Each structure stands twice: as C-alpha cells, then as structure tokens.
C-alpha cells in the first residue's frame, strides 16, 4: 500500500460574525485574505507568512457550503490515505469528492464529533 504524506494542517476557527472576524484577522493581526466564499462572505482563508487559518461562519447556517470542519489537512496522495484509513476502520463520513474550488477531499469524524477534512489539490493528482 502506498503511503500518503500529511503536508500541513490548517485549523478551522468558528465565527459567529464573519465581518467582525475578518476585520480582526486583517486589521488587528495583519493577515491577508487568500480567498473568501459565500455571498456575502461567510468563510475565509487568511494568510500571514507561512501561517494559514480558515475562518468559518457557515456553522449553524441553513446550507453550509463545505461542511463544518475543525481542521483541514493537505496530503500528498489522497487515494492512498483514504485506502489506509478504510483499512484501519476510520469513520469516513464524506467519501472522496472533487470540489468546485479545485480540491479532491474526504472527511473523517473523530469520536468527539470533530470533522477532519483531508484534501489534495486537484492539479497535483497524477491521473496517468
């Protein structure tokens, strides 16, 4: 079985008021906005240096766009990791899917209800 490397983990911070959170991370902490989702925005990816945070105000909304993650983990070989987790009996709560934002992902929920999303940039997947 091929082994997948976990490349980096990104915490997903919950927000009750996305505009307030956005102003805090940008104006107070000096993060830049890498990406936002929703109309009006309810999810953002904030970067400063090599640090990345996701801020999520979808939690509790009628129709979340990408679920309510507690961490997002970038991997080198999504298929291999999925197979490894299946073999270990991991509770895979969302199967592998291609997203509209260019990632291929699946989710695992831990015994405490924390949702971990594992993803690989679709451009980095070898389709040969």
GIBELHU-V683870 format. One record per residue. N is the residue number from 1. SS is DSSP state (H for helix, E for strand, - for the rest). PHI is phi in whole degrees, -180 to 180 (none if undefined). Layout:
BEGIN
n=N ss=SS phi=PHI
n=N ss=SS phi=PHI
END
This chain:
BEGIN
n=1 ss=- phi=none
n=2 ss=- phi=-71
n=3 ss=- phi=-100
n=4 ss=- phi=-99
n=5 ss=- phi=-89
n=6 ss=E phi=-86
n=7 ss=E phi=-87
n=8 ss=E phi=-168
n=9 ss=E phi=-115
n=10 ss=E phi=-122
n=11 ss=E phi=-69
n=12 ss=E phi=-113
n=13 ss=E phi=-95
n=14 ss=E phi=-81
n=15 ss=- phi=-134
n=16 ss=- phi=-86
n=17 ss=- phi=-144
n=18 ss=H phi=-59
n=19 ss=H phi=-58
n=20 ss=H phi=-65
n=21 ss=H phi=-64
n=22 ss=H phi=-57
n=23 ss=H phi=-62
n=24 ss=H phi=-63
n=25 ss=H phi=-68
n=26 ss=H phi=-83
n=27 ss=H phi=-81
n=28 ss=H phi=-92
n=29 ss=- phi=-97
n=30 ss=- phi=78
n=31 ss=- phi=-78
n=32 ss=E phi=-98
n=33 ss=E phi=-93
n=34 ss=E phi=-87
n=35 ss=E phi=-166
n=36 ss=E phi=-136
n=37 ss=E phi=-134
n=38 ss=- phi=104
n=39 ss=- phi=-140
n=40 ss=- phi=-74
n=41 ss=- phi=-56
n=42 ss=- phi=-130
n=43 ss=E phi=-146
n=44 ss=E phi=-143
n=45 ss=E phi=-110
n=46 ss=E phi=-115
n=47 ss=E phi=-130
n=48 ss=E phi=-147
n=49 ss=- phi=61
n=50 ss=- phi=-98
n=51 ss=E phi=-94
n=52 ss=E phi=-131
n=53 ss=E phi=-129
n=54 ss=E phi=-102
n=55 ss=E phi=-120
n=56 ss=E phi=-124
n=57 ss=- phi=-108
n=58 ss=- phi=-74
n=59 ss=- phi=-53
n=60 ss=- phi=87
n=61 ss=- phi=-73
n=62 ss=- phi=-59
n=63 ss=- phi=-139
n=64 ss=- phi=-63
n=65 ss=- phi=-75
n=66 ss=- phi=-128
n=67 ss=- phi=84
n=68 ss=- phi=-123
n=69 ss=- phi=-72
n=70 ss=- phi=-108
n=71 ss=E phi=-156
n=72 ss=E phi=-121
n=73 ss=E phi=-118
n=74 ss=E phi=-81
n=75 ss=E phi=-130
n=76 ss=- phi=-92
n=77 ss=- phi=-144
n=78 ss=H phi=-61
n=79 ss=H phi=-61
n=80 ss=H phi=-65
n=81 ss=H phi=-65
n=82 ss=H phi=-59
n=83 ss=H phi=-63
n=84 ss=H phi=-61
n=85 ss=H phi=-65
n=86 ss=H phi=-60
n=87 ss=H phi=-63
n=88 ss=H phi=-86
n=89 ss=- phi=81
n=90 ss=- phi=-65
n=91 ss=- phi=-78
n=92 ss=E phi=-80
n=93 ss=E phi=-101
n=94 ss=E phi=-145
n=95 ss=E phi=-69
n=96 ss=E phi=-59
n=97 ss=E phi=-140
n=98 ss=E phi=-90
n=99 ss=- phi=-102
n=100 ss=- phi=-72
n=101 ss=- phi=-102
n=102 ss=- phi=83
n=103 ss=E phi=-116
n=104 ss=E phi=-115
n=105 ss=E phi=-142
n=106 ss=E phi=-148
n=107 ss=E phi=-124
n=108 ss=E phi=-126
n=109 ss=E phi=-113
n=110 ss=- phi=-79
n=111 ss=- phi=-60
n=112 ss=- phi=-95
n=113 ss=- phi=91
n=114 ss=- phi=-74
n=115 ss=E phi=-99
n=116 ss=E phi=-107
n=117 ss=E phi=-104
n=118 ss=E phi=-107
n=119 ss=E phi=-141
n=120 ss=E phi=-132
n=121 ss=E phi=-59
n=122 ss=H phi=-58
n=123 ss=H phi=-69
n=124 ss=H phi=-101
n=125 ss=- phi=-92
n=126 ss=- phi=-81
n=127 ss=- phi=-103
n=128 ss=- phi=-84
END
